[in-house]
Amino acid sequence: MTAAFEAKYPKTKASKAEKQTKADGTVTYEIAFKDAKGKKHEATFKEDGTFVEEE
């Protein structure tokens, strides 16, 4: 998952990562990080590294 995050957000360090498993068995990872201005964001990736969304 780290490689997918680093590819999408180069030069950005994750501050927190959380694995989530839904009732149907689907696994996603939410990775928290700050942008260059210090604003907090979360990016969600599927288990295979596919980007889902950014909040």
PyMOL Python script that loads the backbone (N, CA, C, O; Angstrom):
from pymol import cmd

cmd.read_pdbstr("""\
ATOM      1  N   MET A   1       0.810  -1.189   0.000  1.00  0.00           N
ATOM      2  CA  MET A   1       0.000   0.000   0.000  1.00  0.00           C
ATOM      3  C   MET A   1       0.858   1.259   0.000  1.00  0.00           C
ATOM      4  O   MET A   1       0.477   2.284  -0.565  1.00  0.00           O
ATOM      5  N   THR A   2       2.002   1.171   0.630  1.00  0.00           N
ATOM      6  CA  THR A   2       2.900   2.313   0.694  1.00  0.00           C
ATOM      7  C   THR A   2       3.322   2.765  -0.697  1.00  0.00           C
ATOM      8  O   THR A   2       3.388   3.965  -0.962  1.00  0.00           O
ATOM      9  N   ALA A   3       3.603   1.834  -1.574  1.00  0.00           N
ATOM     10  CA  ALA A   3       4.034   2.181  -2.930  1.00  0.00           C
ATOM     11  C   ALA A   3       2.947   2.940  -3.675  1.00  0.00           C
ATOM     12  O   ALA A   3       3.247   3.895  -4.393  1.00  0.00           O
ATOM     13  N   ALA A   4       1.694   2.538  -3.520  1.00  0.00           N
ATOM     14  CA  ALA A   4       0.580   3.220  -4.188  1.00  0.00           C
ATOM     15  C   ALA A   4       0.432   4.643  -3.658  1.00  0.00           C
ATOM     16  O   ALA A   4       0.201   5.577  -4.426  1.00  0.00           O
ATOM     17  N   PHE A   5       0.565   4.803  -2.342  1.00  0.00           N
ATOM     18  CA  PHE A   5       0.482   6.137  -1.740  1.00  0.00           C
ATOM     19  C   PHE A   5       1.621   7.027  -2.243  1.00  0.00           C
ATOM     20  O   PHE A   5       1.393   8.167  -2.650  1.00  0.00           O
ATOM     21  N   GLU A   6       2.843   6.500  -2.214  1.00  0.00           N
ATOM     22  CA  GLU A   6       4.004   7.280  -2.649  1.00  0.00           C
ATOM     23  C   GLU A   6       3.937   7.640  -4.125  1.00  0.00           C
ATOM     24  O   GLU A   6       4.418   8.701  -4.522  1.00  0.00           O
ATOM     25  N   ALA A   7       3.349   6.773  -4.946  1.00  0.00           N
ATOM     26  CA  ALA A   7       3.203   7.069  -6.370  1.00  0.00           C
ATOM     27  C   ALA A   7       2.193   8.197  -6.590  1.00  0.00           C
ATOM     28  O   ALA A   7       2.388   9.055  -7.451  1.00  0.00           O
ATOM     29  N   LYS A   8       1.120   8.187  -5.808  1.00  0.00           N
ATOM     30  CA  LYS A   8       0.076   9.201  -5.950  1.00  0.00           C
ATOM     31  C   LYS A   8       0.491  10.530  -5.315  1.00  0.00           C
ATOM     32  O   LYS A   8       0.164  11.601  -5.827  1.00  0.00           O
ATOM     33  N   TYR A   9       1.213  10.450  -4.200  1.00  0.00           N
ATOM     34  CA  TYR A   9       1.608  11.643  -3.446  1.00  0.00           C
ATOM     35  C   TYR A   9       3.118  11.652  -3.198  1.00  0.00           C
ATOM     36  O   TYR A   9       3.555  11.443  -2.066  1.00  0.00           O
ATOM     37  N   PRO A  10       3.908  11.888  -4.230  1.00  0.00           N
ATOM     38  CA  PRO A  10       5.360  11.896  -4.037  1.00  0.00           C
ATOM     39  C   PRO A  10       5.784  13.015  -3.082  1.00  0.00           C
ATOM     40  O   PRO A  10       5.165  14.078  -3.052  1.00  0.00           O
ATOM     41  N   LYS A  11       6.821  12.774  -2.317  1.00  0.00           N
ATOM     42  CA  LYS A  11       7.372  13.734  -1.358  1.00  0.00           C
ATOM     43  C   LYS A  11       6.427  14.046  -0.206  1.00  0.00           C
ATOM     44  O   LYS A  11       6.603  15.055   0.476  1.00  0.00           O
ATOM     45  N   THR A  12       5.431  13.199   0.023  1.00  0.00           N
ATOM     46  CA  THR A  12       4.488  13.380   1.130  1.00  0.00           C
ATOM     47  C   THR A  12       4.619  12.191   2.067  1.00  0.00           C
ATOM     48  O   THR A  12       4.677  11.042   1.628  1.00  0.00           O
ATOM     49  N   LYS A  13       4.665  12.480   3.365  1.00  0.00           N
ATOM     50  CA  LYS A  13       4.767  11.407   4.350  1.00  0.00           C
ATOM     51  C   LYS A  13       3.405  11.169   4.995  1.00  0.00           C
ATOM     52  O   LYS A  13       2.707  12.112   5.370  1.00  0.00           O
ATOM     53  N   ALA A  14       3.045   9.916   5.116  1.00  0.00           N
ATOM     54  CA  ALA A  14       1.801   9.546   5.791  1.00  0.00           C
ATOM     55  C   ALA A  14       1.975   9.742   7.290  1.00  0.00           C
ATOM     56  O   ALA A  14       3.030   9.438   7.845  1.00  0.00           O
ATOM     57  N   SER A  15       0.933  10.254   7.943  1.00  0.00           N
ATOM     58  CA  SER A  15       0.993  10.425   9.388  1.00  0.00           C
ATOM     59  C   SER A  15       0.257   9.303  10.114  1.00  0.00           C
ATOM     60  O   SER A  15       0.496   9.056  11.296  1.00  0.00           O
ATOM     61  N   LYS A  16      -0.640   8.625   9.394  1.00  0.00           N
ATOM     62  CA  LYS A  16      -1.399   7.532   9.996  1.00  0.00           C
ATOM     63  C   LYS A  16      -1.994   6.677   8.891  1.00  0.00           C
ATOM     64  O   LYS A  16      -2.381   7.192   7.841  1.00  0.00           O
ATOM     65  N   ALA A  17      -2.068   5.372   9.124  1.00  0.00           N
ATOM     66  CA  ALA A  17      -2.697   4.459   8.171  1.00  0.00           C
ATOM     67  C   ALA A  17      -3.641   3.547   8.944  1.00  0.00           C
ATOM     68  O   ALA A  17      -3.329   3.088  10.043  1.00  0.00           O
ATOM     69  N   GLU A  18      -4.795   3.298   8.349  1.00  0.00           N
ATOM     70  CA  GLU A  18      -5.805   2.482   9.018  1.00  0.00           C
ATOM     71  C   GLU A  18      -6.416   1.503   8.026  1.00  0.00           C
ATOM     72  O   GLU A  18      -6.867   1.895   6.950  1.00  0.00           O
ATOM     73  N   LYS A  19      -6.427   0.224   8.399  1.00  0.00           N
ATOM     74  CA  LYS A  19      -7.033  -0.816   7.572  1.00  0.00           C
ATOM     75  C   LYS A  19      -8.497  -0.937   7.981  1.00  0.00           C
ATOM     76  O   LYS A  19      -8.820  -1.000   9.167  1.00  0.00           O
ATOM     77  N   GLN A  20      -9.378  -0.970   6.980  1.00  0.00           N
ATOM     78  CA  GLN A  20     -10.809  -1.121   7.257  1.00  0.00           C
ATOM     79  C   GLN A  20     -11.344  -2.307   6.474  1.00  0.00           C
ATOM     80  O   GLN A  20     -11.109  -2.433   5.273  1.00  0.00           O
ATOM     81  N   THR A  21     -12.068  -3.176   7.170  1.00  0.00           N
ATOM     82  CA  THR A  21     -12.690  -4.336   6.538  1.00  0.00           C
ATOM     83  C   THR A  21     -14.204  -4.190   6.655  1.00  0.00           C
ATOM     84  O   THR A  21     -14.753  -4.117   7.755  1.00  0.00           O
ATOM     85  N   LYS A  22     -14.866  -4.149   5.505  1.00  0.00           N
ATOM     86  CA  LYS A  22     -16.326  -4.025   5.485  1.00  0.00           C
ATOM     87  C   LYS A  22     -16.970  -5.377   5.733  1.00  0.00           C
ATOM     88  O   LYS A  22     -16.293  -6.405   5.692  1.00  0.00           O
ATOM     89  N   ALA A  23     -18.261  -5.385   5.987  1.00  0.00           N
ATOM     90  CA  ALA A  23     -19.003  -6.606   6.269  1.00  0.00           C
ATOM     91  C   ALA A  23     -18.908  -7.627   5.133  1.00  0.00           C
ATOM     92  O   ALA A  23     -18.950  -8.834   5.370  1.00  0.00           O
ATOM     93  N   ASP A  24     -18.780  -7.130   3.894  1.00  0.00           N
ATOM     94  CA  ASP A  24     -18.683  -8.042   2.746  1.00  0.00           C
ATOM     95  C   ASP A  24     -17.269  -8.571   2.518  1.00  0.00           C
ATOM     96  O   ASP A  24     -17.031  -9.315   1.566  1.00  0.00           O
ATOM     97  N   GLY A  25     -16.327  -8.190   3.390  1.00  0.00           N
ATOM     98  CA  GLY A  25     -14.961  -8.667   3.283  1.00  0.00           C
ATOM     99  C   GLY A  25     -14.039  -7.757   2.495  1.00  0.00           C
ATOM    100  O   GLY A  25     -12.840  -8.020   2.411  1.00  0.00           O
ATOM    101  N   THR A  26     -14.574  -6.691   1.916  1.00  0.00           N
ATOM    102  CA  THR A  26     -13.770  -5.741   1.168  1.00  0.00           C
ATOM    103  C   THR A  26     -12.828  -5.002   2.114  1.00  0.00           C
ATOM    104  O   THR A  26     -13.247  -4.517   3.165  1.00  0.00           O
ATOM    105  N   VAL A  27     -11.556  -4.920   1.734  1.00  0.00           N
ATOM    106  CA  VAL A  27     -10.560  -4.246   2.560  1.00  0.00           C
ATOM    107  C   VAL A  27     -10.109  -2.963   1.868  1.00  0.00           C
ATOM    108  O   VAL A  27      -9.783  -2.969   0.681  1.00  0.00           O
ATOM    109  N   THR A  28     -10.094  -1.865   2.622  1.00  0.00           N
ATOM    110  CA  THR A  28      -9.548  -0.602   2.141  1.00  0.00           C
ATOM    111  C   THR A  28      -8.595  -0.067   3.191  1.00  0.00           C
ATOM    112  O   THR A  28      -8.617  -0.477   4.352  1.00  0.00           O
ATOM    113  N   TYR A  29      -7.765   0.853   2.756  1.00  0.00           N
ATOM    114  CA  TYR A  29      -6.808   1.498   3.656  1.00  0.00           C
ATOM    115  C   TYR A  29      -7.000   2.994   3.563  1.00  0.00           C
ATOM    116  O   TYR A  29      -7.032   3.556   2.468  1.00  0.00           O
ATOM    117  N   GLU A  30      -7.128   3.648   4.716  1.00  0.00           N
ATOM    118  CA  GLU A  30      -7.193   5.099   4.775  1.00  0.00           C
ATOM    119  C   GLU A  30      -5.851   5.602   5.281  1.00  0.00           C
ATOM    120  O   GLU A  30      -5.377   5.183   6.337  1.00  0.00           O
ATOM    121  N   ILE A  31      -5.248   6.496   4.526  1.00  0.00           N
ATOM    122  CA  ILE A  31      -3.942   7.024   4.877  1.00  0.00           C
ATOM    123  C   ILE A  31      -4.070   8.534   5.077  1.00  0.00           C
ATOM    124  O   ILE A  31      -4.476   9.264   4.173  1.00  0.00           O
ATOM    125  N   ALA A  32      -3.718   8.982   6.277  1.00  0.00           N
ATOM    126  CA  ALA A  32      -3.787  10.403   6.621  1.00  0.00           C
ATOM    127  C   ALA A  32      -2.446  11.063   6.311  1.00  0.00           C
ATOM    128  O   ALA A  32      -1.387  10.461   6.487  1.00  0.00           O
ATOM    129  N   PHE A  33      -2.511  12.319   5.843  1.00  0.00           N
ATOM    130  CA  PHE A  33      -1.304  13.077   5.537  1.00  0.00           C
ATOM    131  C   PHE A  33      -1.634  14.556   5.514  1.00  0.00           C
ATOM    132  O   PHE A  33      -2.803  14.940   5.485  1.00  0.00           O
ATOM    133  N   LYS A  34      -0.600  15.386   5.526  1.00  0.00           N
ATOM    134  CA  LYS A  34      -0.772  16.835   5.431  1.00  0.00           C
ATOM    135  C   LYS A  34      -0.172  17.303   4.111  1.00  0.00           C
ATOM    136  O   LYS A  34       0.854  16.792   3.661  1.00  0.00           O
ATOM    137  N   ASP A  35      -0.836  18.291   3.497  1.00  0.00           N
ATOM    138  CA  ASP A  35      -0.294  18.858   2.258  1.00  0.00           C
ATOM    139  C   ASP A  35       0.799  19.879   2.595  1.00  0.00           C
ATOM    140  O   ASP A  35       1.134  20.070   3.764  1.00  0.00           O
ATOM    141  N   ALA A  36       1.341  20.521   1.586  1.00  0.00           N
ATOM    142  CA  ALA A  36       2.440  21.466   1.774  1.00  0.00           C
ATOM    143  C   ALA A  36       2.055  22.657   2.652  1.00  0.00           C
ATOM    144  O   ALA A  36       2.919  23.287   3.262  1.00  0.00           O
ATOM    145  N   LYS A  37       0.765  22.962   2.713  1.00  0.00           N
ATOM    146  CA  LYS A  37       0.286  24.083   3.534  1.00  0.00           C
ATOM    147  C   LYS A  37      -0.120  23.641   4.933  1.00  0.00           C
ATOM    148  O   LYS A  37      -0.569  24.459   5.735  1.00  0.00           O
ATOM    149  N   GLY A  38       0.034  22.347   5.233  1.00  0.00           N
ATOM    150  CA  GLY A  38      -0.296  21.835   6.557  1.00  0.00           C
ATOM    151  C   GLY A  38      -1.739  21.389   6.735  1.00  0.00           C
ATOM    152  O   GLY A  38      -2.145  21.023   7.838  1.00  0.00           O
ATOM    153  N   LYS A  39      -2.519  21.416   5.651  1.00  0.00           N
ATOM    154  CA  LYS A  39      -3.920  20.987   5.724  1.00  0.00           C
ATOM    155  C   LYS A  39      -3.993  19.458   5.738  1.00  0.00           C
ATOM    156  O   LYS A  39      -3.306  18.792   4.964  1.00  0.00           O
ATOM    157  N   LYS A  40      -4.829  18.907   6.623  1.00  0.00           N
ATOM    158  CA  LYS A  40      -4.965  17.459   6.754  1.00  0.00           C
ATOM    159  C   LYS A  40      -5.845  16.880   5.651  1.00  0.00           C
ATOM    160  O   LYS A  40      -6.854  17.468   5.264  1.00  0.00           O
ATOM    161  N   HIS A  41      -5.439  15.714   5.158  1.00  0.00           N
ATOM    162  CA  HIS A  41      -6.187  14.984   4.133  1.00  0.00           C
ATOM    163  C   HIS A  41      -6.175  13.503   4.470  1.00  0.00           C
ATOM    164  O   HIS A  41      -5.344  13.043   5.253  1.00  0.00           O
ATOM    165  N   GLU A  42      -7.098  12.760   3.878  1.00  0.00           N
ATOM    166  CA  GLU A  42      -7.098  11.301   3.953  1.00  0.00           C
ATOM    167  C   GLU A  42      -7.306  10.762   2.552  1.00  0.00           C
ATOM    168  O   GLU A  42      -8.180  11.221   1.818  1.00  0.00           O
ATOM    169  N   ALA A  43      -6.495   9.785   2.191  1.00  0.00           N
ATOM    170  CA  ALA A  43      -6.637   9.112   0.908  1.00  0.00           C
ATOM    171  C   ALA A  43      -7.034   7.670   1.178  1.00  0.00           C
ATOM    172  O   ALA A  43      -6.512   7.033   2.093  1.00  0.00           O
ATOM    173  N   THR A  44      -7.964   7.159   0.373  1.00  0.00           N
ATOM    174  CA  THR A  44      -8.418   5.782   0.519  1.00  0.00           C
ATOM    175  C   THR A  44      -7.965   4.979  -0.690  1.00  0.00           C
ATOM    176  O   THR A  44      -8.108   5.407  -1.836  1.00  0.00           O
ATOM    177  N   PHE A  45      -7.412   3.794  -0.404  1.00  0.00           N
ATOM    178  CA  PHE A  45      -6.947   2.885  -1.433  1.00  0.00           C
ATOM    179  C   PHE A  45      -7.561   1.512  -1.208  1.00  0.00           C
ATOM    180  O   PHE A  45      -7.808   1.107  -0.072  1.00  0.00           O
ATOM    181  N   LYS A  46      -7.805   0.795  -2.311  1.00  0.00           N
ATOM    182  CA  LYS A  46      -8.242  -0.597  -2.213  1.00  0.00           C
ATOM    183  C   LYS A  46      -7.043  -1.460  -1.841  1.00  0.00           C
ATOM    184  O   LYS A  46      -5.899  -1.008  -1.889  1.00  0.00           O
ATOM    185  N   GLU A  47      -7.314  -2.690  -1.476  1.00  0.00           N
ATOM    186  CA  GLU A  47      -6.263  -3.613  -1.065  1.00  0.00           C
ATOM    187  C   GLU A  47      -5.214  -3.834  -2.163  1.00  0.00           C
ATOM    188  O   GLU A  47      -4.050  -4.100  -1.862  1.00  0.00           O
ATOM    189  N   ASP A  48      -5.621  -3.727  -3.427  1.00  0.00           N
ATOM    190  CA  ASP A  48      -4.680  -3.932  -4.532  1.00  0.00           C
ATOM    191  C   ASP A  48      -3.891  -2.661  -4.887  1.00  0.00           C
ATOM    192  O   ASP A  48      -3.097  -2.667  -5.829  1.00  0.00           O
ATOM    193  N   GLY A  49      -4.110  -1.571  -4.131  1.00  0.00           N
ATOM    194  CA  GLY A  49      -3.388  -0.326  -4.359  1.00  0.00           C
ATOM    195  C   GLY A  49      -4.116   0.678  -5.227  1.00  0.00           C
ATOM    196  O   GLY A  49      -3.599   1.767  -5.479  1.00  0.00           O
ATOM    197  N   THR A  50      -5.301   0.336  -5.686  1.00  0.00           N
ATOM    198  CA  THR A  50      -6.091   1.247  -6.514  1.00  0.00           C
ATOM    199  C   THR A  50      -6.601   2.416  -5.670  1.00  0.00           C
ATOM    200  O   THR A  50      -7.167   2.214  -4.596  1.00  0.00           O
ATOM    201  N   PHE A  51      -6.398   3.641  -6.164  1.00  0.00           N
ATOM    202  CA  PHE A  51      -6.873   4.832  -5.477  1.00  0.00           C
ATOM    203  C   PHE A  51      -8.403   4.877  -5.538  1.00  0.00           C
ATOM    204  O   PHE A  51      -8.992   4.601  -6.584  1.00  0.00           O
ATOM    205  N   VAL A  52      -9.047   5.227  -4.416  1.00  0.00           N
ATOM    206  CA  VAL A  52     -10.508   5.313  -4.345  1.00  0.00           C
ATOM    207  C   VAL A  52     -10.962   6.757  -4.254  1.00  0.00           C
ATOM    208  O   VAL A  52     -11.730   7.228  -5.093  1.00  0.00           O
ATOM    209  N   GLU A  53     -10.475   7.479  -3.209  1.00  0.00           N
ATOM    210  CA  GLU A  53     -10.888   8.871  -3.020  1.00  0.00           C
ATOM    211  C   GLU A  53      -9.954   9.592  -2.080  1.00  0.00           C
ATOM    212  O   GLU A  53      -9.140   8.982  -1.388  1.00  0.00           O
ATOM    213  N   GLU A  54     -10.091  10.917  -2.071  1.00  0.00           N
ATOM    214  CA  GLU A  54      -9.351  11.765  -1.147  1.00  0.00           C
ATOM    215  C   GLU A  54     -10.342  12.673  -0.441  1.00  0.00           C
ATOM    216  O   GLU A  54     -11.245  13.235  -1.061  1.00  0.00           O
ATOM    217  N   GLU A  55     -10.161  12.804   0.847  1.00  0.00           N
ATOM    218  CA  GLU A  55     -11.018  13.697   1.636  1.00  0.00           C
ATOM    219  C   GLU A  55     -10.178  14.822   2.191  1.00  0.00           C
ATOM    220  O   GLU A  55     -10.696  15.694   2.889  1.00  0.00           O
TER     221      GLU A  55
END
""", "prot")
cmd.dss("prot")
cmd.show_as("cartoon", "prot")
cmd.util.cbc("prot")
cmd.orient("prot")
